Amino acid sequence: MKEEHLICYTCSNENCFIKKHLYLERMKEYVLKKQTFVCKKSTPFIKEGAPIQGLYFICSGKVKTIKTGINGREQIVRLTKNGDTIGFRGFGASKRYLIGASALEDTVLCNFSNETMLEILLNVPEFTYALMLFYADELNKSENNIRKIAHMNVRERVIDLLLYIHRKFGQTDGLIDIELSRKEIADFAGTTDEQAIRVISNLKKEMLIKTVGKRIGILNVPQLRTEIMEHKYFAL
């Protein structure tokens, strides 16, 4: 990873936890302590089980977070973009990362060390309260997702994933603004590569989606929503 120097005050990510609290005078000293890196596409920057080295905030780019499942197979548990926080699972409760993370494209990451984060949490109550609400929301989403996935068949899980990345990253020129391999789609949907490819092929034949290389575009969002409506698509 290549180190860069970026100023939080000129950052355009209004969603970022750090940027949201820069109006507080106490935050000035903490943003000077951060480190910023460029992480190249496909490069891991968090290893599952490694000692925690603070929190990462995405300045630009996209990241996948993973957990190792049965027989060592990766399970993608989260896809993130500009302004999102990485490495919060286990932070404060564990000395090791509970997930791994790698860049899906060239990504700029801001890292706040364990010591700096502890200082912020102890001295900036507004930040601590916001982070507590974030944790509660993420826990609620995870529980809902586990409950939902348990009742979905393979086709529904792939559709759910496609609708998720569609609303998370948006569509540009008819294609969702993220590039995922068929294996990554399978890893996120909790199925095999072959089954994911088969579902995508069927959805193409039904004129519900289109593909250009690894990129996918949704042609009929309402129809796809209808297929998984009973699983409360809008809950997440």
C-alpha positions in Angstrom: 0.0 0.0 0.0 1.2 3.5 -0.9 0.9 6.2 1.7 -0.9 9.4 0.8 -1.7 12.6 2.7 -5.3 13.8 2.5 -7.0 16.5 4.5 -10.3 15.5 6.1 -11.7 19.0 5.9 -11.7 19.0 2.1 -13.0 15.4 1.8 -16.3 15.1 -0.1 -17.5 12.1 1.9 -20.3 13.6 4.0 -21.2 10.1 5.2 -17.9 9.4 6.8 -18.0 9.3 10.6 -14.9 11.5 10.9 -16.1 14.1 8.4 -19.5 14.3 10.2 -17.8 15.4 13.4 -15.2 17.8 12.1 -17.3 20.7 13.3 -16.2 19.7 16.8 -13.1 21.6 18.0 -11.8 18.4 19.7 -11.6 16.5 16.5 -8.8 18.7 15.0 -6.0 17.1 16.9 -7.2 13.6 16.0 -7.4 14.0 12.3 -3.7 15.0 12.2 -2.8 11.5 13.6 -4.5 9.5 10.8 -2.6 7.7 8.0 -3.9 7.5 4.5 -3.0 4.7 2.0 -3.7 3.8 -1.6 -4.6 0.1 -1.7 -4.4 -1.4 -5.2 -7.2 -3.6 -6.7 -7.3 -7.1 -5.2 -4.9 -6.2 -2.4 -5.9 -7.3 1.1 -5.4 -4.7 3.9 -7.0 -6.6 6.8 -6.3 -10.2 7.5 -8.9 -12.2 9.3 -7.5 -13.0 12.8 -4.7 -10.4 12.6 -4.2 -8.0 15.5 -6.5 -5.0 15.3 -4.8 -1.9 13.9 -7.6 0.6 14.3 -10.5 1.5 12.0 -10.4 2.2 8.3 -12.5 4.8 6.5 -12.9 4.6 2.7 -12.0 7.9 1.1 -12.6 6.6 -2.4 -13.0 3.1 -4.0 -14.8 -0.1 -3.1 -13.9 -2.9 -0.6 -15.2 -6.3 0.2 -15.1 -7.8 3.7 -15.0 -11.5 4.1 -15.3 -14.3 6.7 -13.8 -17.8 6.2 -16.4 -20.5 6.2 -16.6 -24.2 5.9 -13.6 -25.9 4.2 -11.9 -22.5 4.1 -14.3 -21.0 1.5 -14.6 -17.2 1.7 -18.0 -15.7 2.5 -18.4 -12.1 1.5 -20.3 -10.4 4.3 -20.3 -6.8 3.2 -19.5 -4.5 0.2 -18.5 -1.0 1.0 -17.8 2.3 -0.8 -16.8 5.9 -0.2 -17.5 7.1 3.3 -18.0 3.6 4.8 -16.2 2.2 7.9 -14.1 -1.0 7.8 -12.8 -3.1 10.7 -15.4 -2.2 13.3 -16.5 -5.8 13.9 -14.6 -6.9 17.0 -13.2 -3.4 17.6 -13.3 -2.7 21.3 -14.3 -6.2 22.2 -11.5 -8.2 20.6 -7.8 -7.8 20.0 -8.1 -9.4 16.5 -10.0 -8.6 13.4 -13.1 -10.8 13.0 -13.1 -10.2 9.2 -10.7 -9.8 6.3 -10.9 -7.0 3.8 -9.5 -6.3 0.3 -9.9 -3.6 -2.4 -12.2 -4.3 -5.3 -10.6 -1.5 -7.2 -7.8 1.0 -6.4 -9.0 2.4 -3.1 -7.9 5.3 -0.8 -8.1 4.3 2.9 -7.8 6.5 6.0 -6.6 4.6 9.1 -7.1 5.8 12.7 -5.0 3.7 15.1 -6.3 1.9 18.2 -4.8 4.6 20.4 -6.4 7.5 18.4 -9.8 5.8 18.2 -9.7 5.2 22.0 -8.9 8.9 22.6 -11.8 9.9 20.3 -14.3 7.5 22.0 -13.3 8.8 25.5 -13.2 12.5 24.7 -15.8 13.1 21.9 -19.2 11.9 23.2 -21.0 12.9 20.1 -18.8 10.6 18.0 -19.2 7.7 20.5 -23.0 8.1 20.5 -23.1 8.1 16.7 -20.9 5.0 16.6 -23.1 3.2 19.1 -26.1 3.8 16.9 -24.2 2.6 13.9 -23.3 -0.6 15.7 -26.9 -1.2 16.7 -28.1 -0.6 13.1 -25.4 -3.0 11.6 -26.4 -5.7 14.2 -30.1 -5.3 13.2 -29.2 -5.6 9.5 -27.1 -8.7 10.1 -29.8 -10.4 12.1 -32.4 -9.6 9.5 -30.2 -10.7 6.7 -29.4 -14.1 8.4 -33.1 -14.7 8.9 -34.0 -13.7 5.4 -31.3 -15.7 3.7 -32.3 -18.9 5.6 -35.6 -18.9 3.8 -34.4 -18.0 0.3 -33.6 -20.4 -2.5 -30.5 -19.9 -4.7 -32.3 -17.8 -7.4 -33.8 -15.5 -4.7 -30.4 -15.1 -3.0 -28.7 -14.0 -6.3 -31.6 -11.6 -7.0 -31.4 -10.2 -3.5 -27.7 -9.6 -4.0 -28.2 -7.9 -7.4 -30.8 -5.6 -5.9 -28.6 -4.8 -3.0 -25.6 -3.7 -5.1 -28.0 -1.8 -7.4 -29.3 0.3 -4.6 -25.9 0.5 -2.8 -23.8 1.5 -5.8 -26.3 2.8 -8.4 -26.2 2.2 -12.1 -24.2 4.2 -14.7 -24.9 3.7 -18.5 -27.2 0.8 -17.7 -24.6 -1.1 -15.6 -24.3 -1.4 -11.8 -21.3 0.7 -10.7 -19.3 -2.2 -9.2 -17.4 -5.1 -10.9 -17.8 -8.5 -9.2 -16.6 -11.8 -10.5 -19.1 -14.7 -10.7 -17.2 -16.3 -7.8 -17.6 -13.1 -5.7 -21.3 -13.1 -6.5 -21.5 -16.7 -5.4 -19.5 -16.0 -2.2 -21.9 -13.2 -1.3 -25.0 -15.2 -2.2 -23.8 -18.2 -0.3 -23.9 -20.6 -3.2 -21.6 -22.3 -5.7 -20.0 -20.6 -8.7 -22.0 -22.9 -11.0 -25.3 -22.1 -9.4 -24.7 -18.4 -9.5 -23.7 -18.5 -13.2 -26.8 -20.6 -14.0 -29.1 -18.0 -12.3 -27.5 -15.1 -14.0 -27.8 -16.9 -17.3 -31.5 -17.5 -16.7 -32.1 -13.9 -15.6 -30.5 -12.7 -18.9 -32.7 -15.1 -21.0 -35.7 -13.6 -19.1 -34.6 -10.1 -20.1 -34.4 -9.1 -16.4 -30.7 -8.2 -16.5 -27.9 -7.7 -19.0 -24.1 -8.3 -18.7 -21.1 -6.7 -20.2 -18.0 -8.6 -19.1 -18.1 -8.9 -15.3 -20.5 -5.9 -15.1 -24.3 -6.5 -14.6 -27.1 -4.1 -15.4 -30.7 -4.5 -14.1 -33.4 -4.1 -16.8 -36.5 -4.7 -14.6 -36.1 -3.7 -11.0 -39.8 -4.0 -10.1 -40.0 -7.6 -11.4 -37.0 -8.6 -9.4 -38.3 -7.0 -6.3 -41.6 -8.8 -6.7 -39.8 -12.2 -6.7 -38.4 -11.6 -3.3 -41.0 -9.4 -1.8 -42.2 -12.0 0.7 -38.7 -11.9 2.2 -39.1 -8.1 3.0 -36.7 -6.7 0.4 -37.1 -3.2 1.8 -36.1 -4.3 5.4 -32.4 -3.7 4.4 
